[in-house]
């Protein structure tokens, strides 16, 4: 959903302030017309998503107050068209399977962020799913 200015909205959910700012700076350079929102925990992410209806949510898994998988589930229950990309350090099929079951459309390991995140965001913003990684 585009906001009132016609710009796409991306919500970055990351409890580590330095990492959140790094992701924001990285994305601002690549998507200067985007609107970027930030949340530092799962509860804040759900509340902010419900009030702002972001197009894309970049969701960490290990979050305080509510983990990213549960936050994903709650956001998808209320906003089924919001696309959620897990951006995490967890390179484990248990987490990956749980993330997809909760409604995530992609799963990116943070160490692979520079090569994988931009094509995924671009595919989601254009509606093309052929770039999304296989589940």
C-alpha positions as CSV (number, residue, x, y, z in Angstrom):
1,X,0.0,0.0,0.0
2,X,1.4,3.3,-1.0
3,X,1.2,6.1,1.5
4,X,-0.4,9.5,0.8
5,X,2.6,10.6,-1.2
6,X,2.5,7.5,-3.4
7,X,5.8,6.3,-1.9
8,X,6.3,2.7,-0.7
9,X,6.7,2.1,3.1
10,X,9.3,-0.3,4.6
11,X,9.2,-1.1,8.3
12,X,12.6,-2.2,9.8
13,X,12.2,-4.3,13.0
14,X,15.5,-4.8,14.8
15,X,16.3,-4.6,18.5
16,X,20.0,-3.7,17.9
17,X,20.0,0.1,17.4
18,X,23.3,0.1,15.5
19,X,22.2,-2.7,13.1
20,X,18.8,-1.0,12.6
21,X,20.5,2.3,11.7
22,X,22.9,0.4,9.4
23,X,20.0,-1.3,7.5
24,X,18.2,2.0,7.3
25,X,21.2,3.9,5.9
26,X,21.8,1.0,3.4
27,X,18.2,1.1,2.2
28,X,18.0,4.9,2.1
29,X,20.8,4.9,-0.4
30,X,19.2,2.3,-2.6
31,X,15.5,3.4,-2.3
32,X,15.6,7.2,-1.8
33,X,11.9,7.6,-2.5
34,X,10.9,5.1,0.2
35,X,9.3,5.8,3.5
36,X,11.1,4.0,6.3
37,X,9.8,3.2,9.8
38,X,11.6,1.6,12.7
39,X,10.6,-0.6,15.6
40,X,12.9,-2.1,18.2
41,X,10.7,-5.0,19.5
42,X,7.9,-7.3,18.4
43,X,5.1,-5.5,20.2
44,X,6.1,-2.1,18.7
45,X,6.4,-3.7,15.3
46,X,2.8,-5.1,15.4
47,X,1.4,-1.8,16.7
48,X,3.3,0.3,14.1
49,X,2.4,-2.1,11.2
50,X,-1.3,-1.9,12.1
51,X,-1.2,1.9,12.2
52,X,0.9,2.5,9.2
53,X,0.2,-0.5,6.8
54,X,3.7,-0.9,5.4
55,X,4.3,-2.5,2.1
56,X,7.3,-4.5,3.4
57,X,8.5,-5.4,6.9
58,X,12.1,-6.5,7.5
59,X,11.8,-8.6,10.6
60,X,14.5,-9.8,13.0
61,X,13.6,-13.1,14.9
62,X,15.3,-12.5,18.2
63,X,13.3,-9.5,19.5
64,X,12.3,-8.4,23.1
65,X,8.7,-8.4,24.3
66,X,7.6,-10.6,21.3
67,X,9.8,-12.6,19.0
68,X,9.8,-11.9,15.2
69,X,8.0,-15.0,14.3
70,X,5.0,-14.3,16.5
71,X,5.1,-10.6,15.4
72,X,5.0,-11.8,11.8
73,X,2.0,-14.1,12.5
74,X,0.1,-11.2,14.1
75,X,0.9,-8.7,11.4
76,X,-0.1,-11.2,8.6
77,X,-3.4,-12.0,10.5
78,X,-4.3,-8.3,10.3
79,X,-2.5,-7.2,7.2
80,X,-2.4,-10.1,4.8
81,X,-1.0,-8.0,1.9
82,X,2.0,-6.7,3.9
83,X,5.1,-8.7,2.7
84,X,7.4,-9.8,5.5
85,X,11.1,-10.6,5.0
86,X,12.9,-12.3,7.9
87,X,16.4,-10.7,8.3
88,X,18.2,-12.7,10.9
89,X,21.3,-14.4,12.1
90,X,19.6,-17.7,12.5
91,X,20.7,-20.0,9.7
92,X,18.6,-23.0,10.9
93,X,15.7,-24.8,9.1
94,X,13.6,-24.8,12.3
95,X,13.6,-21.0,12.4
96,X,13.2,-20.8,8.6
97,X,10.2,-23.2,8.6
98,X,8.6,-21.3,11.5
99,X,9.0,-18.0,9.7
100,X,7.4,-19.2,6.5
101,X,4.6,-20.8,8.5
102,X,4.0,-17.5,10.2
103,X,3.6,-15.8,6.8
104,X,7.1,-14.6,5.8
105,X,7.7,-14.4,2.1
106,X,11.5,-14.5,2.2
107,X,14.3,-15.4,4.7
108,X,17.7,-13.6,4.6
109,X,20.7,-14.3,6.8
110,X,22.2,-11.0,7.9
111,X,25.6,-12.0,6.6
112,X,24.1,-12.4,3.2
113,X,22.2,-9.1,3.4
114,X,24.3,-7.2,0.9
115,X,23.7,-9.7,-1.9
116,X,20.2,-10.9,-1.3
117,X,18.1,-8.2,0.3
118,X,17.9,-5.6,-2.5
119,X,16.7,-8.1,-5.2
120,X,14.1,-9.4,-2.8
121,X,12.8,-5.9,-1.9
122,X,12.8,-4.9,-5.6
123,X,10.8,-8.0,-6.5
124,X,8.3,-7.3,-3.8
125,X,7.9,-3.7,-4.7
126,X,7.4,-4.6,-8.4
127,X,5.2,-7.6,-7.7
128,X,7.6,-10.0,-9.3
129,X,8.1,-13.2,-7.2
130,X,10.6,-14.9,-9.5
131,X,13.5,-13.4,-7.5
132,X,12.3,-14.7,-4.2
133,X,14.4,-17.5,-2.7
134,X,12.8,-20.9,-2.6
135,X,11.3,-22.1,0.7
